Amino acid sequence: MSENSITTLSAFLNESGAEFRVFDMGRRVTKVSKNVFSQFENAQLAYPSPFQRTAFFGIIFWHPQFTDAHYVWFLKFPLDEQGMLIQATRDEFLVMLLDRVGECLLAAADGKTIEGALKDSPYSYTPREDKMAAFNAQASSALKLSPSSYYADAKAYFSGEKSWDSWQTLAMQGVADVAIKTDDKLLAKDIIKALPQLPPPPFQMLASFMENAQPSHALVEALQWRLKSELEQVMPNTAEVTACIRAVSNSTSKDITESMIQAVLVNECSNNIEVLAVIAGRCWERLAEAELCQSYVERLALNDAGYDGFSHILADLMFIPELRIAIMSALRNPQRSEALSKQVGQMFGA
């Protein structure tokens, strides 16, 4: 094998003999298939979920004969205007990688050599603590490994086996481990019972990790009721509202999720830029639906951060290939409001 034959990171890992899994680390933490990752690397596919015009991902790899030794790299690569990989940056990264570890990554018996290969690389980064916890939970689940030692305590709490006031003892990693298992019917049933009694802090922490999971349909329905109750308040708590939206954002229960978003958009609380940012950042797939997209940009035009908030969120959304047509159609709608027309005029210099 010559270095010239290694033109992608996928090829490098495969030819090194490593087994590996790839996870998106941008808008949410989810698995990326090897096929999608390979297509992205070969400029055959725009990155499915870019964040800040960048592809963020985590790669966990191991030697097939030593499955108890896993190594992780967190990488970020800039994208061009079409959301495609800027291949010169990947090539630069590969040259550095080959220089530091050679052609066979797993020939280095010393784990420090492998993990230190990315030291000082502009393409490596350290995720936030919550992203790291979500990644650990996802990776353990994907590789069928046991959850962390904090899982049992968190499961006992959300199952109602402990006092609701004891949430301060919960470890973030344990809550992340619970969230990734919310498609389990028995665990979901316990959480559904707990939802009306959960104090805001543990509920919001659980919800923030559920955005990386696919909660059961019954649990999504329960979350819809919690959101409905909050929206009926004179002044809904935006942290509660955003938590409910985040929790269902990756659900396969599309109709309920869209109904929840629409309920938020007709409430005055959706003038809050944080609420709108969560919808854009976590529920972007839902905004491909024309009616919901129109409702969203109309509310975005009235956000409490003004034009800066409007332009920043729209620029991020229009960078996602599947949303460009829907967003532009909503902005050009002849029936758009005066407020939206004003924001559009400023954006396009009219």
C-alpha positions as CSV (number, residue, x, y, z in Angstrom):
1,M,0.0,0.0,0.0
2,S,1.4,3.4,-1.0
3,E,0.5,6.7,0.5
4,N,-0.7,7.8,-2.9
5,S,-3.5,5.2,-2.7
6,I,-4.9,6.8,0.4
7,T,-7.0,9.7,-0.6
8,T,-9.7,9.7,2.0
9,L,-9.9,9.2,5.8
10,S,-12.2,6.3,5.1
11,A,-9.6,4.6,2.9
12,F,-6.9,5.3,5.6
13,L,-9.0,3.6,8.3
14,N,-10.0,0.7,6.1
15,E,-6.5,0.0,4.9
16,S,-5.1,0.3,8.4
17,G,-7.3,-2.7,9.3
18,A,-9.3,-0.6,11.8
19,E,-13.0,-1.1,12.6
20,F,-14.7,2.3,13.0
21,R,-17.9,4.1,13.5
22,V,-18.7,7.8,12.6
23,F,-21.0,10.1,14.5
24,D,-22.2,13.6,13.5
25,M,-21.4,16.0,16.3
26,G,-22.9,19.2,15.0
27,R,-26.6,19.9,15.4
28,R,-27.1,16.7,17.3
29,V,-25.1,13.6,18.1
30,T,-26.2,10.8,15.8
31,K,-24.7,7.9,13.8
32,V,-23.4,8.6,10.2
33,S,-23.4,5.5,8.0
34,K,-20.1,4.6,6.4
35,N,-21.7,5.0,3.0
36,V,-22.8,8.6,3.7
37,F,-19.4,9.4,5.2
38,S,-17.6,8.0,2.2
39,Q,-19.8,9.9,-0.3
40,F,-19.2,13.1,1.6
41,E,-15.5,12.5,1.6
42,N,-15.5,11.9,-2.2
43,A,-17.5,15.1,-2.8
44,Q,-20.5,13.1,-4.0
45,L,-22.8,14.4,-1.3
46,A,-23.2,17.6,0.7
47,Y,-22.9,17.2,4.4
48,P,-26.4,16.3,5.6
49,S,-26.4,18.4,8.8
50,P,-23.9,21.2,8.6
51,F,-23.5,23.5,11.6
52,Q,-21.9,26.9,11.3
53,R,-20.8,25.9,7.8
54,T,-18.7,23.1,9.2
55,A,-18.9,19.3,9.4
56,F,-18.3,18.2,13.0
57,F,-17.9,14.5,13.6
58,G,-16.4,12.0,16.0
59,I,-14.8,8.8,14.9
60,I,-14.3,5.8,17.2
61,F,-12.0,3.1,16.0
62,W,-10.4,-0.1,17.3
63,H,-8.3,-3.1,16.2
64,P,-10.7,-6.0,15.5
65,Q,-8.6,-8.3,17.7
66,F,-8.5,-5.9,20.6
67,T,-12.1,-4.8,21.1
68,D,-11.5,-3.5,24.6
69,A,-9.2,-0.7,23.4
70,H,-11.1,2.1,21.6
71,Y,-9.7,5.3,20.3
72,V,-11.6,8.5,19.5
73,W,-10.9,11.4,17.2
74,F,-13.1,14.5,17.1
75,L,-12.7,16.3,13.7
76,K,-14.1,19.4,12.0
77,F,-13.8,20.4,8.4
78,P,-15.0,23.6,6.7
79,L,-17.6,23.3,3.9
80,D,-17.9,25.2,0.7
81,E,-21.0,27.2,-0.4
82,Q,-22.8,24.0,-1.5
83,G,-22.1,22.2,1.8
84,M,-19.5,20.0,0.2
85,L,-16.2,19.1,1.8
86,I,-13.3,21.4,0.9
87,Q,-11.0,18.6,-0.2
88,A,-7.8,20.6,0.2
89,T,-8.4,20.7,4.0
90,R,-8.9,16.9,4.1
91,D,-5.8,16.3,2.0
92,E,-3.8,18.5,4.4
93,F,-5.1,16.5,7.3
94,L,-4.2,13.2,5.7
95,V,-0.7,14.3,4.9
96,M,-0.2,15.2,8.5
97,L,-1.7,12.0,9.7
98,L,0.4,9.8,7.5
99,D,3.5,11.7,8.6
100,R,2.8,11.1,12.2
101,V,1.5,7.5,12.3
102,G,2.5,6.1,9.0
103,E,0.4,4.0,6.7
104,C,-0.8,1.6,9.4
105,L,-2.6,3.4,12.2
106,L,-2.9,0.3,14.4
107,A,0.8,-0.6,14.1
108,A,1.3,1.8,17.0
109,A,0.9,-0.3,20.1
110,D,1.0,2.8,22.3
111,G,-2.4,4.3,22.6
112,K,-0.9,7.7,23.3
113,T,0.8,7.6,19.9
114,I,-2.6,7.1,18.2
115,E,-4.6,9.6,20.2
116,G,-1.7,12.1,20.1
117,A,-1.5,12.0,16.3
118,L,-3.9,14.9,16.1
119,K,-2.1,17.2,18.5
120,D,-2.1,20.8,17.3
121,S,-4.1,19.9,14.2
122,P,-6.4,22.7,13.1
123,Y,-9.0,20.0,12.2
124,S,-9.3,18.4,15.7
125,Y,-11.3,19.9,18.6
126,T,-12.6,19.0,22.0
127,P,-16.4,18.8,22.3
128,R,-18.3,20.5,25.1
129,E,-19.0,18.4,28.2
130,D,-22.6,17.7,27.2
131,K,-21.7,16.7,23.6
132,M,-19.0,14.4,25.0
133,A,-21.6,12.7,27.3
134,A,-24.0,12.3,24.4
135,F,-21.2,10.8,22.2
136,N,-20.2,8.3,24.9
137,A,-23.8,7.2,25.3
138,Q,-24.3,6.9,21.5
139,A,-21.0,5.0,21.0
140,S,-21.7,2.6,23.9
141,S,-25.1,1.9,22.4
142,A,-23.9,1.4,18.9
143,L,-21.1,-0.9,19.9
144,K,-23.4,-2.8,22.3
145,L,-21.2,-1.9,25.3
146,S,-22.4,-1.4,28.8
147,P,-23.6,2.1,29.7
148,S,-21.5,4.1,32.2
149,S,-21.5,3.5,35.9
150,Y,-23.8,6.5,36.4
151,Y,-26.6,4.9,34.4
152,A,-28.2,2.9,37.2
153,D,-28.6,5.9,39.5
154,A,-30.1,8.0,36.7
155,K,-32.5,5.3,35.6
156,A,-33.6,4.8,39.2
157,Y,-34.3,8.6,39.5
158,F,-36.3,8.9,36.2
159,S,-38.2,5.7,37.0
160,G,-39.5,7.2,40.2
161,E,-37.5,5.1,42.6
162,K,-36.0,8.1,44.2
163,S,-37.2,11.4,45.6
164,W,-37.8,14.0,42.9
165,D,-35.7,16.5,45.0
166,S,-32.6,14.3,44.7
167,W,-31.8,15.3,41.1
168,Q,-28.7,17.2,42.3
169,T,-26.9,13.9,42.6
170,L,-27.4,12.9,39.0
171,A,-24.4,12.8,36.8
172,M,-24.6,14.2,33.3
173,Q,-23.3,11.0,31.7
174,G,-26.0,8.9,33.5
175,V,-28.7,11.2,32.1
176,A,-27.3,10.9,28.6
177,D,-27.3,7.1,29.0
178,V,-30.9,7.2,30.0
179,A,-31.9,9.4,27.1
180,I,-30.4,7.2,24.5
181,K,-32.6,4.3,25.7
182,T,-35.9,6.2,25.6
183,D,-37.1,4.0,22.7
184,D,-37.3,1.2,25.2
185,K,-41.0,0.8,26.0
186,L,-40.5,-0.1,29.7
187,L,-38.2,2.8,30.4
188,A,-40.4,5.2,28.4
189,K,-43.4,4.1,30.4
190,D,-41.6,5.0,33.6
191,I,-40.5,8.4,32.3
192,I,-44.1,9.1,31.1
193,K,-45.3,8.6,34.6
194,A,-42.5,10.8,36.0
195,L,-43.0,13.7,33.5
196,P,-45.7,15.6,35.4
197,Q,-43.7,15.5,38.6
198,L,-40.1,16.1,37.2
199,P,-38.7,19.4,38.4
200,P,-37.5,21.7,35.6
201,P,-33.7,21.1,36.0
202,P,-33.7,17.3,35.6
203,F,-36.4,17.4,32.9
204,Q,-34.4,20.0,30.9
205,M,-31.2,18.0,31.2
206,L,-32.9,14.8,30.1
207,A,-34.6,16.7,27.2
208,S,-31.3,18.1,26.0
209,F,-30.0,14.6,25.6
210,M,-33.1,13.2,24.1
211,E,-32.5,15.3,21.0
212,N,-29.8,12.8,20.1
213,A,-32.2,9.8,20.5
214,Q,-35.5,8.7,19.0
215,P,-38.0,8.6,21.9
216,S,-41.0,6.3,21.6
217,H,-44.3,7.5,20.2
218,A,-46.0,7.3,23.6
219,L,-43.3,9.4,25.2
220,V,-43.6,12.0,22.4
221,E,-47.3,12.3,23.2
222,A,-46.5,12.8,26.9
223,L,-44.1,15.5,26.0
224,Q,-46.7,17.2,23.8
225,W,-49.0,17.4,26.9
226,R,-46.2,18.9,29.0
227,L,-45.6,21.5,26.3
228,K,-49.4,22.2,26.0
229,S,-49.5,22.8,29.8
230,E,-46.6,25.2,29.6
231,L,-48.0,27.2,26.7
232,E,-51.3,27.7,28.6
233,Q,-49.4,29.7,31.2
234,V,-49.7,33.5,31.1
235,M,-46.0,33.7,30.6
236,P,-44.6,30.4,29.4
237,N,-41.1,29.5,30.6
238,T,-38.9,29.5,27.5
239,A,-36.5,27.0,29.0
240,E,-39.4,24.5,29.4
241,V,-40.7,25.2,25.9
242,T,-37.3,24.7,24.3
243,A,-36.7,21.6,26.3
244,C,-39.9,20.0,25.0
245,I,-39.0,20.9,21.4
246,R,-35.5,19.5,21.8
247,A,-36.7,16.3,23.3
248,V,-38.9,15.4,20.3
249,S,-36.8,16.9,17.6
250,N,-35.3,13.6,16.4
251,S,-38.5,11.7,16.8
252,T,-40.0,9.6,14.0
253,S,-43.5,10.9,15.1
254,K,-43.4,13.6,12.5
255,D,-47.0,14.8,12.8
256,I,-46.9,15.3,16.5
257,T,-43.5,17.1,16.3
258,E,-44.8,19.5,13.6
259,S,-48.0,20.1,15.6
260,M,-45.8,21.0,18.7
261,I,-43.7,23.4,16.6
262,Q,-46.8,25.0,15.2
263,A,-48.3,25.4,18.7
264,V,-45.2,27.2,19.8
265,L,-45.1,29.5,16.7
266,V,-48.6,30.8,17.4
267,N,-47.7,31.6,21.0
268,E,-46.0,34.9,21.9
269,C,-43.1,33.1,23.5
270,S,-41.8,32.3,20.0
271,N,-40.7,35.9,19.6
272,N,-37.9,34.8,21.8
273,I,-34.7,34.3,19.7
274,E,-33.7,31.3,21.9
275,V,-37.0,29.5,21.1
276,L,-36.6,30.2,17.4
277,A,-32.9,29.1,17.4
278,V,-33.8,25.8,19.0
279,I,-36.4,25.1,16.3
280,A,-33.9,26.0,13.6
281,G,-31.0,24.1,15.2
282,R,-32.8,20.9,16.2
283,C,-35.9,20.7,14.0
284,W,-34.5,21.9,10.7
285,E,-35.9,18.8,8.8
286,R,-39.4,19.8,9.7
287,L,-39.0,23.2,8.2
288,A,-38.8,21.6,4.7
289,E,-42.7,21.5,5.0
290,A,-43.9,24.6,3.2
291,E,-46.7,25.7,5.6
292,L,-44.6,25.2,8.7
293,C,-41.6,27.0,7.0
294,Q,-43.8,30.0,6.2
295,S,-45.1,30.2,9.8
296,Y,-41.5,30.0,11.0
297,V,-40.0,32.8,8.9
298,E,-43.0,35.0,9.7
299,R,-42.4,34.6,13.4
300,L,-38.6,35.0,12.9
301,A,-39.3,38.4,11.3
302,L,-40.7,39.5,14.7
303,N,-37.9,38.0,16.9
304,D,-36.7,40.0,19.9
305,A,-33.1,40.2,18.6
306,G,-34.2,42.2,15.5
307,Y,-32.5,41.9,12.1
308,D,-29.3,40.4,13.4
309,G,-31.2,37.4,14.8
310,F,-33.3,37.1,11.6
311,S,-30.3,37.2,9.3
312,H,-28.1,34.9,11.4
313,I,-30.6,32.1,11.7
314,L,-31.7,32.3,8.0
315,A,-28.2,32.2,6.8
316,D,-27.6,29.0,8.8
317,L,-30.8,27.4,7.5
318,M,-30.2,28.3,3.9
319,F,-26.8,26.6,4.0
320,I,-28.7,23.3,4.5
321,P,-29.3,22.0,0.9
322,E,-32.7,20.5,1.6
323,L,-34.0,23.7,3.0
324,R,-32.9,26.3,0.5
325,I,-35.9,26.0,-1.8
326,A,-38.5,26.0,1.1
327,I,-36.8,29.0,2.7
328,M,-36.6,31.1,-0.5
329,S,-40.2,30.3,-1.4
330,A,-41.3,31.5,2.0
331,L,-39.3,34.7,1.7
332,R,-40.7,35.4,-1.8
333,N,-44.3,34.6,-0.9
334,P,-46.4,37.4,-2.3
335,Q,-48.7,37.0,0.7
336,R,-45.9,37.6,3.3
337,S,-46.4,40.0,6.1
338,E,-45.2,43.6,6.1
339,A,-42.7,42.7,8.9
340,L,-41.3,39.8,6.8
341,S,-41.1,42.0,3.7
342,K,-39.1,44.6,5.7
343,Q,-36.6,42.0,6.9
344,V,-36.2,40.5,3.5
345,G,-35.7,43.9,1.9
346,Q,-32.9,44.6,4.4
347,M,-31.3,41.2,3.8
348,F,-31.2,41.5,0.1
349,G,-30.4,45.2,0.0
350,A,-33.7,46.3,-1.5
